[in-house]
Amino acid sequence: MEKLTYQEEEAMRFIWNLGPCFVKDVVGCYAEPKPPYTTVASIINNLKRKGYLQAERFGNTYRYTPLVAQEEYTSKSVGNIVRNYFANSYKEMVSFFAKEQKISKEDLNEIINLIEKREDK
């Protein structure tokens, strides 16, 4: 799975929320001032080239559908972050956020409960 730029990720988040859509639909998701149609079309073409979208012709335009699920992309992205920045250790990642006070004790307890529920199955 090829890495996405910030702009490509942003467009993919819109597309995941929209489902099958046209470039004009994606443009409509941006905050003002909206990027030009041609800019968004270029980003979407890059996403298609990278294998994230498929295009279906409708008259003289295309409808785009995600080929990669958001969960799959998120899982791979987080895995890359853990591998590249936390010595491939999720424990190191959670420790980092705890030390930086980016995660609360309550959040950690919720995570522990999720792990315990998973182990009970």
C-alpha positions as semicolon CSV with decimal commas, in nm:
position;residue;x (nm);y (nm);z (nm)
1;M;0,000;0,000;0,000
2;E;0,159;0,323;-0,118
3;K;0,188;0,604;0,135
4;L;-0,048;0,900;0,094
5;T;0,032;1,270;0,118
6;Y;-0,161;1,487;0,364
7;Q;-0,384;1,616;0,082
8;E;-0,450;1,262;-0,044
9;E;-0,539;1,141;0,308
10;E;-0,775;1,432;0,353
11;A;-0,951;1,355;0,024
12;M;-0,971;0,984;0,112
13;R;-1,135;1,067;0,448
14;F;-1,402;1,261;0,259
15;I;-1,446;0,975;0,010
16;W;-1,471;0,713;0,286
17;N;-1,747;0,922;0,445
18;L;-1,926;0,984;0,115
19;G;-1,896;0,640;-0,041
20;P;-1,916;0,632;-0,421
21;C;-1,890;0,996;-0,531
22;F;-1,789;1,247;-0,796
23;V;-1,510;1,506;-0,778
24;K;-1,770;1,781;-0,717
25;D;-1,894;1,590;-0,410
26;V;-1,543;1,582;-0,266
27;V;-1,489;1,953;-0,340
28;G;-1,807;2,021;-0,142
29;C;-1,656;1,859;0,169
30;Y;-1,373;2,111;0,200
31;A;-1,399;2,416;0,423
32;E;-1,396;2,761;0,267
33;P;-1,204;2,866;0,074
34;K;-1,257;2,544;-0,120
35;P;-0,972;2,422;-0,340
36;P;-1,021;2,446;-0,716
37;Y;-1,204;2,158;-0,885
38;T;-0,893;2,084;-1,093
39;T;-0,677;2,049;-0,780
40;V;-0,917;1,800;-0,623
41;A;-0,946;1,612;-0,955
42;S;-0,566;1,583;-0,963
43;I;-0,556;1,449;-0,606
44;I;-0,827;1,195;-0,691
45;N;-0,639;1,086;-1,002
46;N;-0,331;1,027;-0,786
47;L;-0,542;0,818;-0,548
48;K;-0,669;0,614;-0,843
49;R;-0,314;0,567;-0,974
50;K;-0,201;0,450;-0,629
51;G;-0,481;0,191;-0,620
52;Y;-0,701;0,351;-0,354
53;L;-0,994;0,429;-0,586
54;Q;-1,166;0,282;-0,886
55;A;-1,337;0,499;-1,145
56;E;-1,662;0,425;-1,323
57;R;-1,752;0,639;-1,623
58;F;-2,084;0,828;-1,613
59;G;-2,126;1,028;-1,935
60;N;-1,834;1,269;-1,946
61;T;-1,744;1,233;-1,576
62;Y;-1,637;0,957;-1,336
63;R;-1,773;0,821;-1,012
64;Y;-1,505;0,711;-0,768
65;T;-1,534;0,426;-0,521
66;P;-1,281;0,334;-0,250
67;L;-1,085;0,014;-0,308
68;V;-0,912;0,036;0,032
69;A;-1,123;0,036;0,349
70;Q;-1,055;0,310;0,602
71;E;-0,987;0,049;0,872
72;E;-0,727;-0,122;0,654
73;Y;-0,551;0,207;0,580
74;T;-0,559;0,312;0,947
75;S;-0,420;-0,022;1,060
76;K;-0,130;-0,007;0,811
77;S;-0,057;0,358;0,892
78;V;-0,049;0,302;1,266
79;G;0,165;-0,007;1,212
80;N;0,414;0,202;1,013
81;I;0,425;0,468;1,286
82;V;0,485;0,207;1,555
83;R;0,757;0,040;1,346
84;N;0,933;0,363;1,247
85;Y;0,904;0,568;1,567
86;F;0,851;0,324;1,854
87;A;1,089;0,034;1,776
88;N;0,792;-0,179;1,662
89;S;0,648;-0,171;2,015
90;Y;0,291;-0,065;2,088
91;K;0,390;-0,058;2,456
92;E;0,653;0,207;2,373
93;M;0,391;0,407;2,185
94;V;0,142;0,402;2,473
95;S;0,425;0,484;2,718
96;F;0,521;0,782;2,505
97;F;0,167;0,920;2,514
98;A;0,141;0,856;2,889
99;K;0,470;1,042;2,954
100;E;0,361;1,331;2,730
101;Q;0,030;1,342;2,921
102;K;-0,161;1,288;2,597
103;I;-0,353;0,994;2,743
104;S;-0,537;0,989;3,074
105;K;-0,554;0,722;3,341
106;E;-0,919;0,670;3,246
107;D;-0,819;0,615;2,882
108;L;-0,557;0,361;2,987
109;N;-0,813;0,179;3,202
110;E;-1,049;0,163;2,900
111;I;-0,766;0,016;2,692
112;I;-0,694;-0,243;2,964
113;N;-1,065;-0,335;2,973
114;L;-1,068;-0,381;2,594
115;I;-0,765;-0,609;2,616
116;E;-0,918;-0,812;2,898
117;K;-1,247;-0,852;2,708
118;R;-1,056;-0,968;2,399
119;E;-0,862;-1,222;2,606
120;D;-1,186;-1,356;2,762
121;K;-1,316;-1,459;2,417
